[in-house]
Amino acid sequence: MTALAEKIYGEVLDLPIEERLGLLDRLLESVSPSSQSIQDAWIEESERRYAAYKAGEVEAIPGEEVLRQVAERLQR
């Protein structure tokens, strides 16, 4: 990393987490812009999944269990 990038990085670490996350979003968007239709589709899908969870239509799986299952599949 350049000296300027290191300096900026050090200053960013002093920001509150919300501001760092906002900055991260903007930086990622500058590298790989996403279309609004893709973002809208993900929002719609996440809202659909959350509604199904709240209605008891799907069962939540603990993150540790999901990671264990993924690790098992990758070992095959």
Phi and psi in radians as a Rosetta constraint file:
Dihedral C 1 N 2 CA 2 C 2 CIRCULARHARMONIC -1.256 0.35
Dihedral N 2 CA 2 C 2 N 3 CIRCULARHARMONIC 2.883 0.35
Dihedral C 2 N 3 CA 3 C 3 CIRCULARHARMONIC -1.062 0.35
Dihedral N 3 CA 3 C 3 N 4 CIRCULARHARMONIC -0.680 0.35
Dihedral C 3 N 4 CA 4 C 4 CIRCULARHARMONIC -1.109 0.35
Dihedral N 4 CA 4 C 4 N 5 CIRCULARHARMONIC -0.777 0.35
Dihedral C 4 N 5 CA 5 C 5 CIRCULARHARMONIC -1.101 0.35
Dihedral N 5 CA 5 C 5 N 6 CIRCULARHARMONIC -0.719 0.35
Dihedral C 5 N 6 CA 6 C 6 CIRCULARHARMONIC -1.088 0.35
Dihedral N 6 CA 6 C 6 N 7 CIRCULARHARMONIC -0.713 0.35
Dihedral C 6 N 7 CA 7 C 7 CIRCULARHARMONIC -1.102 0.35
Dihedral N 7 CA 7 C 7 N 8 CIRCULARHARMONIC -0.811 0.35
Dihedral C 7 N 8 CA 8 C 8 CIRCULARHARMONIC -1.093 0.35
Dihedral N 8 CA 8 C 8 N 9 CIRCULARHARMONIC -0.756 0.35
Dihedral C 8 N 9 CA 9 C 9 CIRCULARHARMONIC -1.010 0.35
Dihedral N 9 CA 9 C 9 N 10 CIRCULARHARMONIC -0.801 0.35
Dihedral C 9 N 10 CA 10 C 10 CIRCULARHARMONIC -1.057 0.35
Dihedral N 10 CA 10 C 10 N 11 CIRCULARHARMONIC -0.687 0.35
Dihedral C 10 N 11 CA 11 C 11 CIRCULARHARMONIC -1.232 0.35
Dihedral N 11 CA 11 C 11 N 12 CIRCULARHARMONIC -0.647 0.35
Dihedral C 11 N 12 CA 12 C 12 CIRCULARHARMONIC -1.116 0.35
Dihedral N 12 CA 12 C 12 N 13 CIRCULARHARMONIC -0.630 0.35
Dihedral C 12 N 13 CA 13 C 13 CIRCULARHARMONIC -1.098 0.35
Dihedral N 13 CA 13 C 13 N 14 CIRCULARHARMONIC -0.357 0.35
Dihedral C 13 N 14 CA 14 C 14 CIRCULARHARMONIC -1.416 0.35
Dihedral N 14 CA 14 C 14 N 15 CIRCULARHARMONIC -0.193 0.35
Dihedral C 14 N 15 CA 15 C 15 CIRCULARHARMONIC -1.341 0.35
Dihedral N 15 CA 15 C 15 N 16 CIRCULARHARMONIC 2.677 0.35
Dihedral C 15 N 16 CA 16 C 16 CIRCULARHARMONIC -1.087 0.35
Dihedral N 16 CA 16 C 16 N 17 CIRCULARHARMONIC 2.689 0.35
Dihedral C 16 N 17 CA 17 C 17 CIRCULARHARMONIC -0.965 0.35
Dihedral N 17 CA 17 C 17 N 18 CIRCULARHARMONIC -0.679 0.35
Dihedral C 17 N 18 CA 18 C 18 CIRCULARHARMONIC -1.082 0.35
Dihedral N 18 CA 18 C 18 N 19 CIRCULARHARMONIC -0.703 0.35
Dihedral C 18 N 19 CA 19 C 19 CIRCULARHARMONIC -1.237 0.35
Dihedral N 19 CA 19 C 19 N 20 CIRCULARHARMONIC -0.647 0.35
Dihedral C 19 N 20 CA 20 C 20 CIRCULARHARMONIC -1.116 0.35
Dihedral N 20 CA 20 C 20 N 21 CIRCULARHARMONIC -0.713 0.35
Dihedral C 20 N 21 CA 21 C 21 CIRCULARHARMONIC -1.137 0.35
Dihedral N 21 CA 21 C 21 N 22 CIRCULARHARMONIC -0.710 0.35
Dihedral C 21 N 22 CA 22 C 22 CIRCULARHARMONIC -1.094 0.35
Dihedral N 22 CA 22 C 22 N 23 CIRCULARHARMONIC -0.730 0.35
Dihedral C 22 N 23 CA 23 C 23 CIRCULARHARMONIC -1.128 0.35
Dihedral N 23 CA 23 C 23 N 24 CIRCULARHARMONIC -0.730 0.35
Dihedral C 23 N 24 CA 24 C 24 CIRCULARHARMONIC -1.040 0.35
Dihedral N 24 CA 24 C 24 N 25 CIRCULARHARMONIC -0.789 0.35
Dihedral C 24 N 25 CA 25 C 25 CIRCULARHARMONIC -0.998 0.35
Dihedral N 25 CA 25 C 25 N 26 CIRCULARHARMONIC -0.790 0.35
Dihedral C 25 N 26 CA 26 C 26 CIRCULARHARMONIC -1.155 0.35
Dihedral N 26 CA 26 C 26 N 27 CIRCULARHARMONIC -0.692 0.35
Dihedral C 26 N 27 CA 27 C 27 CIRCULARHARMONIC -1.138 0.35
Dihedral N 27 CA 27 C 27 N 28 CIRCULARHARMONIC -0.778 0.35
Dihedral C 27 N 28 CA 28 C 28 CIRCULARHARMONIC -1.093 0.35
Dihedral N 28 CA 28 C 28 N 29 CIRCULARHARMONIC -0.697 0.35
Dihedral C 28 N 29 CA 29 C 29 CIRCULARHARMONIC -1.104 0.35
Dihedral N 29 CA 29 C 29 N 30 CIRCULARHARMONIC -0.595 0.35
Dihedral C 29 N 30 CA 30 C 30 CIRCULARHARMONIC -1.235 0.35
Dihedral N 30 CA 30 C 30 N 31 CIRCULARHARMONIC -0.437 0.35
Dihedral C 30 N 31 CA 31 C 31 CIRCULARHARMONIC -1.565 0.35
Dihedral N 31 CA 31 C 31 N 32 CIRCULARHARMONIC -0.693 0.35
Dihedral C 31 N 32 CA 32 C 32 CIRCULARHARMONIC -2.453 0.35
Dihedral N 32 CA 32 C 32 N 33 CIRCULARHARMONIC 1.417 0.35
Dihedral C 32 N 33 CA 33 C 33 CIRCULARHARMONIC -1.055 0.35
Dihedral N 33 CA 33 C 33 N 34 CIRCULARHARMONIC 2.403 0.35
Dihedral C 33 N 34 CA 34 C 34 CIRCULARHARMONIC -1.910 0.35
Dihedral N 34 CA 34 C 34 N 35 CIRCULARHARMONIC 2.643 0.35
Dihedral C 34 N 35 CA 35 C 35 CIRCULARHARMONIC -1.422 0.35
Dihedral N 35 CA 35 C 35 N 36 CIRCULARHARMONIC 2.661 0.35
Dihedral C 35 N 36 CA 36 C 36 CIRCULARHARMONIC -1.093 0.35
Dihedral N 36 CA 36 C 36 N 37 CIRCULARHARMONIC -0.578 0.35
Dihedral C 36 N 37 CA 37 C 37 CIRCULARHARMONIC -1.156 0.35
Dihedral N 37 CA 37 C 37 N 38 CIRCULARHARMONIC -0.613 0.35
Dihedral C 37 N 38 CA 38 C 38 CIRCULARHARMONIC -1.189 0.35
Dihedral N 38 CA 38 C 38 N 39 CIRCULARHARMONIC -0.781 0.35
Dihedral C 38 N 39 CA 39 C 39 CIRCULARHARMONIC -1.060 0.35
Dihedral N 39 CA 39 C 39 N 40 CIRCULARHARMONIC -0.758 0.35
Dihedral C 39 N 40 CA 40 C 40 CIRCULARHARMONIC -1.088 0.35
Dihedral N 40 CA 40 C 40 N 41 CIRCULARHARMONIC -0.700 0.35
Dihedral C 40 N 41 CA 41 C 41 CIRCULARHARMONIC -1.124 0.35
Dihedral N 41 CA 41 C 41 N 42 CIRCULARHARMONIC -0.719 0.35
Dihedral C 41 N 42 CA 42 C 42 CIRCULARHARMONIC -1.159 0.35
Dihedral N 42 CA 42 C 42 N 43 CIRCULARHARMONIC -0.682 0.35
Dihedral C 42 N 43 CA 43 C 43 CIRCULARHARMONIC -1.097 0.35
Dihedral N 43 CA 43 C 43 N 44 CIRCULARHARMONIC -0.804 0.35
Dihedral C 43 N 44 CA 44 C 44 CIRCULARHARMONIC -1.064 0.35
Dihedral N 44 CA 44 C 44 N 45 CIRCULARHARMONIC -0.770 0.35
Dihedral C 44 N 45 CA 45 C 45 CIRCULARHARMONIC -1.139 0.35
Dihedral N 45 CA 45 C 45 N 46 CIRCULARHARMONIC -0.741 0.35
Dihedral C 45 N 46 CA 46 C 46 CIRCULARHARMONIC -1.160 0.35
Dihedral N 46 CA 46 C 46 N 47 CIRCULARHARMONIC -0.662 0.35
Dihedral C 46 N 47 CA 47 C 47 CIRCULARHARMONIC -1.154 0.35
Dihedral N 47 CA 47 C 47 N 48 CIRCULARHARMONIC -0.669 0.35
Dihedral C 47 N 48 CA 48 C 48 CIRCULARHARMONIC -1.117 0.35
Dihedral N 48 CA 48 C 48 N 49 CIRCULARHARMONIC -0.779 0.35
Dihedral C 48 N 49 CA 49 C 49 CIRCULARHARMONIC -1.157 0.35
Dihedral N 49 CA 49 C 49 N 50 CIRCULARHARMONIC -0.697 0.35
Dihedral C 49 N 50 CA 50 C 50 CIRCULARHARMONIC -1.142 0.35
Dihedral N 50 CA 50 C 50 N 51 CIRCULARHARMONIC -0.721 0.35
Dihedral C 50 N 51 CA 51 C 51 CIRCULARHARMONIC -1.090 0.35
Dihedral N 51 CA 51 C 51 N 52 CIRCULARHARMONIC -0.713 0.35
Dihedral C 51 N 52 CA 52 C 52 CIRCULARHARMONIC -1.123 0.35
Dihedral N 52 CA 52 C 52 N 53 CIRCULARHARMONIC -0.701 0.35
Dihedral C 52 N 53 CA 53 C 53 CIRCULARHARMONIC -1.099 0.35
Dihedral N 53 CA 53 C 53 N 54 CIRCULARHARMONIC -0.848 0.35
Dihedral C 53 N 54 CA 54 C 54 CIRCULARHARMONIC -1.097 0.35
Dihedral N 54 CA 54 C 54 N 55 CIRCULARHARMONIC -0.559 0.35
Dihedral C 54 N 55 CA 55 C 55 CIRCULARHARMONIC -1.433 0.35
Dihedral N 55 CA 55 C 55 N 56 CIRCULARHARMONIC -0.045 0.35
Dihedral C 55 N 56 CA 56 C 56 CIRCULARHARMONIC 1.378 0.35
Dihedral N 56 CA 56 C 56 N 57 CIRCULARHARMONIC 0.268 0.35
Dihedral C 56 N 57 CA 57 C 57 CIRCULARHARMONIC -1.405 0.35
Dihedral N 57 CA 57 C 57 N 58 CIRCULARHARMONIC -0.368 0.35
Dihedral C 57 N 58 CA 58 C 58 CIRCULARHARMONIC -2.333 0.35
Dihedral N 58 CA 58 C 58 N 59 CIRCULARHARMONIC 2.689 0.35
Dihedral C 58 N 59 CA 59 C 59 CIRCULARHARMONIC -1.813 0.35
Dihedral N 59 CA 59 C 59 N 60 CIRCULARHARMONIC 2.368 0.35
Dihedral C 59 N 60 CA 60 C 60 CIRCULARHARMONIC -1.333 0.35
Dihedral N 60 CA 60 C 60 N 61 CIRCULARHARMONIC 2.513 0.35
Dihedral C 60 N 61 CA 61 C 61 CIRCULARHARMONIC -2.021 0.35
Dihedral N 61 CA 61 C 61 N 62 CIRCULARHARMONIC 2.248 0.35
Dihedral C 61 N 62 CA 62 C 62 CIRCULARHARMONIC -0.989 0.35
Dihedral N 62 CA 62 C 62 N 63 CIRCULARHARMONIC 2.504 0.35
Dihedral C 62 N 63 CA 63 C 63 CIRCULARHARMONIC -0.968 0.35
Dihedral N 63 CA 63 C 63 N 64 CIRCULARHARMONIC -0.672 0.35
Dihedral C 63 N 64 CA 64 C 64 CIRCULARHARMONIC -1.049 0.35
Dihedral N 64 CA 64 C 64 N 65 CIRCULARHARMONIC -0.686 0.35
Dihedral C 64 N 65 CA 65 C 65 CIRCULARHARMONIC -1.180 0.35
Dihedral N 65 CA 65 C 65 N 66 CIRCULARHARMONIC -0.738 0.35
Dihedral C 65 N 66 CA 66 C 66 CIRCULARHARMONIC -1.053 0.35
Dihedral N 66 CA 66 C 66 N 67 CIRCULARHARMONIC -0.819 0.35
Dihedral C 66 N 67 CA 67 C 67 CIRCULARHARMONIC -1.103 0.35
Dihedral N 67 CA 67 C 67 N 68 CIRCULARHARMONIC -0.648 0.35
Dihedral C 67 N 68 CA 68 C 68 CIRCULARHARMONIC -1.096 0.35
Dihedral N 68 CA 68 C 68 N 69 CIRCULARHARMONIC -0.779 0.35
Dihedral C 68 N 69 CA 69 C 69 CIRCULARHARMONIC -1.115 0.35
Dihedral N 69 CA 69 C 69 N 70 CIRCULARHARMONIC -0.716 0.35
Dihedral C 69 N 70 CA 70 C 70 CIRCULARHARMONIC -1.101 0.35
Dihedral N 70 CA 70 C 70 N 71 CIRCULARHARMONIC -0.778 0.35
Dihedral C 70 N 71 CA 71 C 71 CIRCULARHARMONIC -1.045 0.35
Dihedral N 71 CA 71 C 71 N 72 CIRCULARHARMONIC -0.734 0.35
Dihedral C 71 N 72 CA 72 C 72 CIRCULARHARMONIC -1.074 0.35
Dihedral N 72 CA 72 C 72 N 73 CIRCULARHARMONIC -0.762 0.35
Dihedral C 72 N 73 CA 73 C 73 CIRCULARHARMONIC -1.138 0.35
Dihedral N 73 CA 73 C 73 N 74 CIRCULARHARMONIC -0.636 0.35
Dihedral C 73 N 74 CA 74 C 74 CIRCULARHARMONIC -1.250 0.35
Dihedral N 74 CA 74 C 74 N 75 CIRCULARHARMONIC -0.406 0.35
Dihedral C 74 N 75 CA 75 C 75 CIRCULARHARMONIC -1.387 0.35
Dihedral N 75 CA 75 C 75 N 76 CIRCULARHARMONIC -0.248 0.35
